[in-house]
């Protein structure tokens, strides 16, 4: 439900694409067994950054950066 606040279909698609890109970058470095929780946390980060991002790639990179800051 992290993306439930997104009402614009373009924002939703951009968030979903950015989540997949960010997750592909982060997942290999995460400990086994924490996948679902960490992916959910990342999804909330992505959703919070949608208004700030220029495009899907920018959104993915911002999400990765924010996720790593919190780790």
HTML snippet that shows the backbone in 3Dmol.js (N, CA, C, O; Angstrom):
<script src="https://3Dmol.org/build/3Dmol-min.js"></script>
<div id="view" style="width:600px;height:400px;position:relative"></div>
<script>
const pdb = `
ATOM      1  N   UNK A   1       0.793  -1.193   0.000  1.00  0.00           N
ATOM      2  CA  UNK A   1       0.000   0.000   0.000  1.00  0.00           C
ATOM      3  C   UNK A   1       0.848   1.275   0.000  1.00  0.00           C
ATOM      4  O   UNK A   1       0.306   2.367   0.168  1.00  0.00           O
ATOM      5  N   UNK A   2       2.141   1.159  -0.181  1.00  0.00           N
ATOM      6  CA  UNK A   2       2.944   2.373  -0.171  1.00  0.00           C
ATOM      7  C   UNK A   2       2.563   3.358  -1.268  1.00  0.00           C
ATOM      8  O   UNK A   2       2.744   4.566  -1.111  1.00  0.00           O
ATOM      9  N   UNK A   3       2.041   2.852  -2.368  1.00  0.00           N
ATOM     10  CA  UNK A   3       1.718   3.737  -3.485  1.00  0.00           C
ATOM     11  C   UNK A   3       0.250   4.148  -3.501  1.00  0.00           C
ATOM     12  O   UNK A   3      -0.212   4.733  -4.480  1.00  0.00           O
ATOM     13  N   UNK A   4      -0.481   3.855  -2.446  1.00  0.00           N
ATOM     14  CA  UNK A   4      -1.907   4.181  -2.413  1.00  0.00           C
ATOM     15  C   UNK A   4      -2.160   5.691  -2.439  1.00  0.00           C
ATOM     16  O   UNK A   4      -3.250   6.132  -2.803  1.00  0.00           O
ATOM     17  N   UNK A   5      -1.162   6.478  -2.055  1.00  0.00           N
ATOM     18  CA  UNK A   5      -1.335   7.927  -2.063  1.00  0.00           C
ATOM     19  C   UNK A   5      -1.140   8.526  -3.457  1.00  0.00           C
ATOM     20  O   UNK A   5      -1.439   9.701  -3.672  1.00  0.00           O
ATOM     21  N   UNK A   6      -0.647   7.734  -4.394  1.00  0.00           N
ATOM     22  CA  UNK A   6      -0.412   8.226  -5.750  1.00  0.00           C
ATOM     23  C   UNK A   6      -1.676   8.060  -6.583  1.00  0.00           C
ATOM     24  O   UNK A   6      -2.146   6.943  -6.798  1.00  0.00           O
ATOM     25  N   UNK A   7      -2.216   9.168  -7.044  1.00  0.00           N
ATOM     26  CA  UNK A   7      -3.460   9.117  -7.811  1.00  0.00           C
ATOM     27  C   UNK A   7      -3.240   9.289  -9.308  1.00  0.00           C
ATOM     28  O   UNK A   7      -4.076   8.878 -10.112  1.00  0.00           O
ATOM     29  N   UNK A   8      -2.131   9.886  -9.678  1.00  0.00           N
ATOM     30  CA  UNK A   8      -1.810  10.087 -11.092  1.00  0.00           C
ATOM     31  C   UNK A   8      -1.221   8.802 -11.664  1.00  0.00           C
ATOM     32  O   UNK A   8      -0.232   8.300 -11.130  1.00  0.00           O
ATOM     33  N   UNK A   9      -1.793   8.258 -12.730  1.00  0.00           N
ATOM     34  CA  UNK A   9      -1.282   7.005 -13.310  1.00  0.00           C
ATOM     35  C   UNK A   9       0.174   7.114 -13.769  1.00  0.00           C
ATOM     36  O   UNK A   9       0.907   6.125 -13.735  1.00  0.00           O
ATOM     37  N   UNK A  10       0.590   8.286 -14.191  1.00  0.00           N
ATOM     38  CA  UNK A  10       1.984   8.466 -14.619  1.00  0.00           C
ATOM     39  C   UNK A  10       2.911   8.388 -13.404  1.00  0.00           C
ATOM     40  O   UNK A  10       3.956   7.741 -13.469  1.00  0.00           O
ATOM     41  N   UNK A  11       2.547   9.028 -12.317  1.00  0.00           N
ATOM     42  CA  UNK A  11       3.343   8.949 -11.094  1.00  0.00           C
ATOM     43  C   UNK A  11       3.410   7.511 -10.579  1.00  0.00           C
ATOM     44  O   UNK A  11       4.460   7.051 -10.130  1.00  0.00           O
ATOM     45  N   UNK A  12       2.300   6.822 -10.649  1.00  0.00           N
ATOM     46  CA  UNK A  12       2.257   5.434 -10.188  1.00  0.00           C
ATOM     47  C   UNK A  12       3.190   4.558 -11.022  1.00  0.00           C
ATOM     48  O   UNK A  12       3.951   3.760 -10.476  1.00  0.00           O
ATOM     49  N   UNK A  13       3.129   4.707 -12.321  1.00  0.00           N
ATOM     50  CA  UNK A  13       3.995   3.917 -13.206  1.00  0.00           C
ATOM     51  C   UNK A  13       5.462   4.262 -12.971  1.00  0.00           C
ATOM     52  O   UNK A  13       6.317   3.377 -12.952  1.00  0.00           O
ATOM     53  N   UNK A  14       5.744   5.531 -12.795  1.00  0.00           N
ATOM     54  CA  UNK A  14       7.124   5.960 -12.537  1.00  0.00           C
ATOM     55  C   UNK A  14       7.622   5.391 -11.216  1.00  0.00           C
ATOM     56  O   UNK A  14       8.767   4.948 -11.124  1.00  0.00           O
ATOM     57  N   UNK A  15       6.775   5.398 -10.198  1.00  0.00           N
ATOM     58  CA  UNK A  15       7.152   4.857  -8.892  1.00  0.00           C
ATOM     59  C   UNK A  15       7.413   3.358  -8.969  1.00  0.00           C
ATOM     60  O   UNK A  15       8.377   2.861  -8.388  1.00  0.00           O
ATOM     61  N   UNK A  16       6.564   2.647  -9.678  1.00  0.00           N
ATOM     62  CA  UNK A  16       6.744   1.196  -9.804  1.00  0.00           C
ATOM     63  C   UNK A  16       8.037   0.873 -10.544  1.00  0.00           C
ATOM     64  O   UNK A  16       8.772  -0.030 -10.144  1.00  0.00           O
ATOM     65  N   UNK A  17       8.317   1.606 -11.619  1.00  0.00           N
ATOM     66  CA  UNK A  17       9.545   1.390 -12.364  1.00  0.00           C
ATOM     67  C   UNK A  17      10.774   1.729 -11.538  1.00  0.00           C
ATOM     68  O   UNK A  17      11.769   1.006 -11.570  1.00  0.00           O
ATOM     69  N   UNK A  18      10.705   2.822 -10.805  1.00  0.00           N
ATOM     70  CA  UNK A  18      11.826   3.237  -9.955  1.00  0.00           C
ATOM     71  C   UNK A  18      12.061   2.228  -8.833  1.00  0.00           C
ATOM     72  O   UNK A  18      13.206   1.949  -8.477  1.00  0.00           O
ATOM     73  N   UNK A  19      10.993   1.688  -8.282  1.00  0.00           N
ATOM     74  CA  UNK A  19      11.124   0.676  -7.234  1.00  0.00           C
ATOM     75  C   UNK A  19      11.883  -0.533  -7.762  1.00  0.00           C
ATOM     76  O   UNK A  19      12.785  -1.044  -7.099  1.00  0.00           O
ATOM     77  N   UNK A  20      11.520  -0.986  -8.946  1.00  0.00           N
ATOM     78  CA  UNK A  20      12.200  -2.151  -9.524  1.00  0.00           C
ATOM     79  C   UNK A  20      13.680  -1.864  -9.772  1.00  0.00           C
ATOM     80  O   UNK A  20      14.525  -2.712  -9.489  1.00  0.00           O
ATOM     81  N   UNK A  21      14.003  -0.688 -10.292  1.00  0.00           N
ATOM     82  CA  UNK A  21      15.406  -0.326 -10.545  1.00  0.00           C
ATOM     83  C   UNK A  21      16.189  -0.227  -9.237  1.00  0.00           C
ATOM     84  O   UNK A  21      17.295  -0.756  -9.126  1.00  0.00           O
ATOM     85  N   UNK A  22      15.615   0.445  -8.263  1.00  0.00           N
ATOM     86  CA  UNK A  22      16.298   0.608  -6.984  1.00  0.00           C
ATOM     87  C   UNK A  22      16.481  -0.736  -6.287  1.00  0.00           C
ATOM     88  O   UNK A  22      17.534  -1.005  -5.707  1.00  0.00           O
ATOM     89  N   UNK A  23      15.464  -1.566  -6.347  1.00  0.00           N
ATOM     90  CA  UNK A  23      15.540  -2.875  -5.698  1.00  0.00           C
ATOM     91  C   UNK A  23      16.606  -3.753  -6.362  1.00  0.00           C
ATOM     92  O   UNK A  23      17.326  -4.479  -5.677  1.00  0.00           O
ATOM     93  N   UNK A  24      16.705  -3.688  -7.669  1.00  0.00           N
ATOM     94  CA  UNK A  24      17.719  -4.468  -8.383  1.00  0.00           C
ATOM     95  C   UNK A  24      19.127  -4.050  -7.947  1.00  0.00           C
ATOM     96  O   UNK A  24      20.035  -4.880  -7.907  1.00  0.00           O
ATOM     97  N   UNK A  25      19.306  -2.791  -7.628  1.00  0.00           N
ATOM     98  CA  UNK A  25      20.608  -2.313  -7.171  1.00  0.00           C
ATOM     99  C   UNK A  25      20.880  -2.686  -5.718  1.00  0.00           C
ATOM    100  O   UNK A  25      22.007  -3.041  -5.371  1.00  0.00           O
ATOM    101  N   UNK A  26      19.870  -2.610  -4.875  1.00  0.00           N
ATOM    102  CA  UNK A  26      20.061  -2.820  -3.442  1.00  0.00           C
ATOM    103  C   UNK A  26      19.997  -4.276  -2.997  1.00  0.00           C
ATOM    104  O   UNK A  26      20.727  -4.674  -2.089  1.00  0.00           O
ATOM    105  N   UNK A  27      19.159  -5.054  -3.604  1.00  0.00           N
ATOM    106  CA  UNK A  27      18.886  -6.404  -3.126  1.00  0.00           C
ATOM    107  C   UNK A  27      20.127  -7.274  -2.954  1.00  0.00           C
ATOM    108  O   UNK A  27      20.227  -7.969  -1.943  1.00  0.00           O
ATOM    109  N   UNK A  28      21.072  -7.273  -3.885  1.00  0.00           N
ATOM    110  CA  UNK A  28      22.232  -8.156  -3.708  1.00  0.00           C
ATOM    111  C   UNK A  28      23.053  -7.867  -2.447  1.00  0.00           C
ATOM    112  O   UNK A  28      23.734  -8.760  -1.943  1.00  0.00           O
ATOM    113  N   UNK A  29      23.000  -6.658  -1.939  1.00  0.00           N
ATOM    114  CA  UNK A  29      23.814  -6.305  -0.774  1.00  0.00           C
ATOM    115  C   UNK A  29      23.071  -6.475   0.552  1.00  0.00           C
ATOM    116  O   UNK A  29      23.644  -6.231   1.614  1.00  0.00           O
ATOM    117  N   UNK A  30      21.817  -6.885   0.502  1.00  0.00           N
ATOM    118  CA  UNK A  30      21.034  -7.030   1.730  1.00  0.00           C
ATOM    119  C   UNK A  30      21.149  -8.435   2.294  1.00  0.00           C
ATOM    120  O   UNK A  30      21.398  -9.390   1.558  1.00  0.00           O
ATOM    121  N   UNK A  31      20.970  -8.556   3.590  1.00  0.00           N
ATOM    122  CA  UNK A  31      21.054  -9.859   4.228  1.00  0.00           C
ATOM    123  C   UNK A  31      19.848 -10.715   3.855  1.00  0.00           C
ATOM    124  O   UNK A  31      18.737 -10.218   3.669  1.00  0.00           O
ATOM    125  N   UNK A  32      20.098 -11.993   3.754  1.00  0.00           N
ATOM    126  CA  UNK A  32      19.027 -12.934   3.399  1.00  0.00           C
ATOM    127  C   UNK A  32      17.957 -12.925   4.485  1.00  0.00           C
ATOM    128  O   UNK A  32      18.258 -12.774   5.669  1.00  0.00           O
ATOM    129  N   UNK A  33      16.729 -13.086   4.076  1.00  0.00           N
ATOM    130  CA  UNK A  33      15.627 -13.155   5.022  1.00  0.00           C
ATOM    131  C   UNK A  33      14.947 -11.823   5.304  1.00  0.00           C
ATOM    132  O   UNK A  33      13.873 -11.792   5.904  1.00  0.00           O
ATOM    133  N   UNK A  34      15.556 -10.731   4.883  1.00  0.00           N
ATOM    134  CA  UNK A  34      14.954  -9.426   5.153  1.00  0.00           C
ATOM    135  C   UNK A  34      14.333  -8.821   3.895  1.00  0.00           C
ATOM    136  O   UNK A  34      13.948  -7.652   3.886  1.00  0.00           O
ATOM    137  N   UNK A  35      14.240  -9.616   2.844  1.00  0.00           N
ATOM    138  CA  UNK A  35      13.804  -9.111   1.546  1.00  0.00           C
ATOM    139  C   UNK A  35      12.469  -8.386   1.578  1.00  0.00           C
ATOM    140  O   UNK A  35      12.364  -7.250   1.117  1.00  0.00           O
ATOM    141  N   UNK A  36      11.458  -9.036   2.117  1.00  0.00           N
ATOM    142  CA  UNK A  36      10.108  -8.452   2.069  1.00  0.00           C
ATOM    143  C   UNK A  36      10.031  -7.146   2.865  1.00  0.00           C
ATOM    144  O   UNK A  36       9.453  -6.166   2.395  1.00  0.00           O
ATOM    145  N   UNK A  37      10.600  -7.132   4.043  1.00  0.00           N
ATOM    146  CA  UNK A  37      10.577  -5.933   4.879  1.00  0.00           C
ATOM    147  C   UNK A  37      11.358  -4.798   4.221  1.00  0.00           C
ATOM    148  O   UNK A  37      10.887  -3.662   4.174  1.00  0.00           O
ATOM    149  N   UNK A  38      12.538  -5.104   3.719  1.00  0.00           N
ATOM    150  CA  UNK A  38      13.372  -4.073   3.107  1.00  0.00           C
ATOM    151  C   UNK A  38      12.747  -3.533   1.824  1.00  0.00           C
ATOM    152  O   UNK A  38      12.814  -2.333   1.558  1.00  0.00           O
ATOM    153  N   UNK A  39      12.143  -4.408   1.032  1.00  0.00           N
ATOM    154  CA  UNK A  39      11.486  -3.957  -0.203  1.00  0.00           C
ATOM    155  C   UNK A  39      10.304  -3.044   0.136  1.00  0.00           C
ATOM    156  O   UNK A  39      10.066  -2.050  -0.551  1.00  0.00           O
ATOM    157  N   UNK A  40       9.579  -3.379   1.178  1.00  0.00           N
ATOM    158  CA  UNK A  40       8.448  -2.549   1.607  1.00  0.00           C
ATOM    159  C   UNK A  40       8.946  -1.180   2.082  1.00  0.00           C
ATOM    160  O   UNK A  40       8.352  -0.152   1.759  1.00  0.00           O
ATOM    161  N   UNK A  41      10.034  -1.174   2.844  1.00  0.00           N
ATOM    162  CA  UNK A  41      10.620   0.099   3.283  1.00  0.00           C
ATOM    163  C   UNK A  41      11.045   0.932   2.078  1.00  0.00           C
ATOM    164  O   UNK A  41      10.812   2.140   2.037  1.00  0.00           O
ATOM    165  N   UNK A  42      11.666   0.282   1.104  1.00  0.00           N
ATOM    166  CA  UNK A  42      12.091   0.980  -0.104  1.00  0.00           C
ATOM    167  C   UNK A  42      10.891   1.554  -0.854  1.00  0.00           C
ATOM    168  O   UNK A  42      10.960   2.669  -1.372  1.00  0.00           O
ATOM    169  N   UNK A  43       9.810   0.813  -0.914  1.00  0.00           N
ATOM    170  CA  UNK A  43       8.611   1.283  -1.603  1.00  0.00           C
ATOM    171  C   UNK A  43       8.069   2.563  -0.957  1.00  0.00           C
ATOM    172  O   UNK A  43       7.648   3.484  -1.657  1.00  0.00           O
ATOM    173  N   UNK A  44       8.079   2.617   0.364  1.00  0.00           N
ATOM    174  CA  UNK A  44       7.626   3.827   1.051  1.00  0.00           C
ATOM    175  C   UNK A  44       8.561   5.001   0.769  1.00  0.00           C
ATOM    176  O   UNK A  44       8.115   6.139   0.625  1.00  0.00           O
ATOM    177  N   UNK A  45       9.852   4.717   0.692  1.00  0.00           N
ATOM    178  CA  UNK A  45      10.811   5.766   0.350  1.00  0.00           C
ATOM    179  C   UNK A  45      10.530   6.289  -1.052  1.00  0.00           C
ATOM    180  O   UNK A  45      10.486   7.499  -1.272  1.00  0.00           O
ATOM    181  N   UNK A  46      10.341   5.376  -1.995  1.00  0.00           N
ATOM    182  CA  UNK A  46      10.040   5.777  -3.374  1.00  0.00           C
ATOM    183  C   UNK A  46       8.790   6.650  -3.406  1.00  0.00           C
ATOM    184  O   UNK A  46       8.786   7.708  -4.036  1.00  0.00           O
ATOM    185  N   UNK A  47       7.741   6.216  -2.736  1.00  0.00           N
ATOM    186  CA  UNK A  47       6.481   6.970  -2.740  1.00  0.00           C
ATOM    187  C   UNK A  47       6.672   8.377  -2.180  1.00  0.00           C
ATOM    188  O   UNK A  47       6.062   9.329  -2.666  1.00  0.00           O
ATOM    189  N   UNK A  48       7.508   8.505  -1.171  1.00  0.00           N
ATOM    190  CA  UNK A  48       7.710   9.825  -0.562  1.00  0.00           C
ATOM    191  C   UNK A  48       8.526  10.753  -1.449  1.00  0.00           C
ATOM    192  O   UNK A  48       8.449  11.974  -1.306  1.00  0.00           O
ATOM    193  N   UNK A  49       9.304  10.188  -2.362  1.00  0.00           N
ATOM    194  CA  UNK A  49      10.174  10.996  -3.207  1.00  0.00           C
ATOM    195  C   UNK A  49       9.592  11.327  -4.580  1.00  0.00           C
ATOM    196  O   UNK A  49      10.188  12.104  -5.326  1.00  0.00           O
ATOM    197  N   UNK A  50       8.462  10.762  -4.920  1.00  0.00           N
ATOM    198  CA  UNK A  50       7.862  10.993  -6.245  1.00  0.00           C
ATOM    199  C   UNK A  50       7.748  12.477  -6.587  1.00  0.00           C
ATOM    200  O   UNK A  50       8.097  12.858  -7.705  1.00  0.00           O
ATOM    201  N   UNK A  51       7.278  13.330  -5.678  1.00  0.00           N
ATOM    202  CA  UNK A  51       7.129  14.751  -6.052  1.00  0.00           C
ATOM    203  C   UNK A  51       8.453  15.471  -6.329  1.00  0.00           C
ATOM    204  O   UNK A  51       8.466  16.509  -6.989  1.00  0.00           O
ATOM    205  N   UNK A  52       9.547  14.932  -5.835  1.00  0.00           N
ATOM    206  CA  UNK A  52      10.842  15.588  -5.964  1.00  0.00           C
ATOM    207  C   UNK A  52      11.632  15.161  -7.194  1.00  0.00           C
ATOM    208  O   UNK A  52      12.527  15.881  -7.637  1.00  0.00           O
ATOM    209  N   UNK A  53      11.312  14.014  -7.739  1.00  0.00           N
ATOM    210  CA  UNK A  53      12.133  13.420  -8.789  1.00  0.00           C
ATOM    211  C   UNK A  53      11.828  13.986 -10.168  1.00  0.00           C
ATOM    212  O   UNK A  53      10.697  14.360 -10.475  1.00  0.00           O
ATOM    213  N   UNK A  54      12.870  14.037 -10.987  1.00  0.00           N
ATOM    214  CA  UNK A  54      12.736  14.532 -12.355  1.00  0.00           C
ATOM    215  C   UNK A  54      12.165  13.478 -13.296  1.00  0.00           C
ATOM    216  O   UNK A  54      11.362  13.786 -14.177  1.00  0.00           O
ATOM    217  N   UNK A  55      12.589  12.228 -13.099  1.00  0.00           N
ATOM    218  CA  UNK A  55      12.130  11.117 -13.929  1.00  0.00           C
ATOM    219  C   UNK A  55      12.329   9.816 -13.166  1.00  0.00           C
ATOM    220  O   UNK A  55      12.729   9.834 -12.002  1.00  0.00           O
ATOM    221  N   UNK A  56      12.059   8.707 -13.800  1.00  0.00           N
ATOM    222  CA  UNK A  56      12.136   7.406 -13.143  1.00  0.00           C
ATOM    223  C   UNK A  56      13.551   7.095 -12.657  1.00  0.00           C
ATOM    224  O   UNK A  56      13.727   6.588 -11.549  1.00  0.00           O
ATOM    225  N   UNK A  57      14.555   7.393 -13.473  1.00  0.00           N
ATOM    226  CA  UNK A  57      15.934   7.124 -13.079  1.00  0.00           C
ATOM    227  C   UNK A  57      16.352   7.977 -11.886  1.00  0.00           C
ATOM    228  O   UNK A  57      17.012   7.487 -10.969  1.00  0.00           O
ATOM    229  N   UNK A  58      15.976   9.228 -11.898  1.00  0.00           N
ATOM    230  CA  UNK A  58      16.273  10.124 -10.787  1.00  0.00           C
ATOM    231  C   UNK A  58      15.582   9.630  -9.520  1.00  0.00           C
ATOM    232  O   UNK A  58      16.174   9.637  -8.440  1.00  0.00           O
ATOM    233  N   UNK A  59      14.352   9.209  -9.653  1.00  0.00           N
ATOM    234  CA  UNK A  59      13.599   8.693  -8.516  1.00  0.00           C
ATOM    235  C   UNK A  59      14.269   7.453  -7.945  1.00  0.00           C
ATOM    236  O   UNK A  59      14.393   7.323  -6.727  1.00  0.00           O
ATOM    237  N   UNK A  60      14.697   6.548  -8.799  1.00  0.00           N
ATOM    238  CA  UNK A  60      15.365   5.328  -8.343  1.00  0.00           C
ATOM    239  C   UNK A  60      16.650   5.675  -7.605  1.00  0.00           C
ATOM    240  O   UNK A  60      16.917   5.114  -6.542  1.00  0.00           O
ATOM    241  N   UNK A  61      17.449   6.585  -8.144  1.00  0.00           N
ATOM    242  CA  UNK A  61      18.713   6.939  -7.502  1.00  0.00           C
ATOM    243  C   UNK A  61      18.489   7.644  -6.172  1.00  0.00           C
ATOM    244  O   UNK A  61      19.198   7.379  -5.202  1.00  0.00           O
ATOM    245  N   UNK A  62      17.518   8.530  -6.122  1.00  0.00           N
ATOM    246  CA  UNK A  62      17.199   9.203  -4.858  1.00  0.00           C
ATOM    247  C   UNK A  62      16.764   8.188  -3.801  1.00  0.00           C
ATOM    248  O   UNK A  62      17.138   8.293  -2.633  1.00  0.00           O
ATOM    249  N   UNK A  63      15.972   7.206  -4.227  1.00  0.00           N
ATOM    250  CA  UNK A  63      15.491   6.180  -3.292  1.00  0.00           C
ATOM    251  C   UNK A  63      16.650   5.336  -2.775  1.00  0.00           C
ATOM    252  O   UNK A  63      16.713   5.033  -1.584  1.00  0.00           O
ATOM    253  N   UNK A  64      17.559   4.957  -3.655  1.00  0.00           N
ATOM    254  CA  UNK A  64      18.734   4.184  -3.238  1.00  0.00           C
ATOM    255  C   UNK A  64      19.549   4.987  -2.237  1.00  0.00           C
ATOM    256  O   UNK A  64      19.957   4.461  -1.202  1.00  0.00           O
ATOM    257  N   UNK A  65      19.784   6.241  -2.537  1.00  0.00           N
ATOM    258  CA  UNK A  65      20.555   7.099  -1.640  1.00  0.00           C
ATOM    259  C   UNK A  65      19.898   7.230  -0.267  1.00  0.00           C
ATOM    260  O   UNK A  65      20.562   7.106   0.762  1.00  0.00           O
ATOM    261  N   UNK A  66      18.608   7.478  -0.264  1.00  0.00           N
ATOM    262  CA  UNK A  66      17.873   7.628   1.002  1.00  0.00           C
ATOM    263  C   UNK A  66      17.869   6.310   1.782  1.00  0.00           C
ATOM    264  O   UNK A  66      18.042   6.312   3.001  1.00  0.00           O
ATOM    265  N   UNK A  67      17.677   5.201   1.093  1.00  0.00           N
ATOM    266  CA  UNK A  67      17.670   3.890   1.746  1.00  0.00           C
ATOM    267  C   UNK A  67      19.017   3.640   2.431  1.00  0.00           C
ATOM    268  O   UNK A  67      19.061   3.176   3.571  1.00  0.00           O
ATOM    269  N   UNK A  68      20.105   3.949   1.736  1.00  0.00           N
ATOM    270  CA  UNK A  68      21.435   3.725   2.289  1.00  0.00           C
ATOM    271  C   UNK A  68      21.733   4.667   3.457  1.00  0.00           C
ATOM    272  O   UNK A  68      22.459   4.300   4.381  1.00  0.00           O
ATOM    273  N   UNK A  69      21.181   5.865   3.418  1.00  0.00           N
ATOM    274  CA  UNK A  69      21.341   6.804   4.536  1.00  0.00           C
ATOM    275  C   UNK A  69      20.734   6.241   5.808  1.00  0.00           C
ATOM    276  O   UNK A  69      21.283   6.412   6.896  1.00  0.00           O
ATOM    277  N   UNK A  70      19.606   5.572   5.668  1.00  0.00           N
ATOM    278  CA  UNK A  70      18.872   5.063   6.816  1.00  0.00           C
ATOM    279  C   UNK A  70      19.440   3.749   7.331  1.00  0.00           C
ATOM    280  O   UNK A  70      19.135   3.335   8.449  1.00  0.00           O
ATOM    281  N   UNK A  71      20.254   3.101   6.533  1.00  0.00           N
ATOM    282  CA  UNK A  71      20.806   1.782   6.927  1.00  0.00           C
ATOM    283  C   UNK A  71      21.927   1.900   7.926  1.00  0.00           C
ATOM    284  O   UNK A  71      22.487   0.888   8.348  1.00  0.00           O
TER     285      UNK A  71
END
`;
const viewer = $3Dmol.createViewer("view");
viewer.addModel(pdb, "pdb");
viewer.setStyle({}, {cartoon: {color: "spectrum"}});
viewer.zoomTo();
viewer.render();
</script>
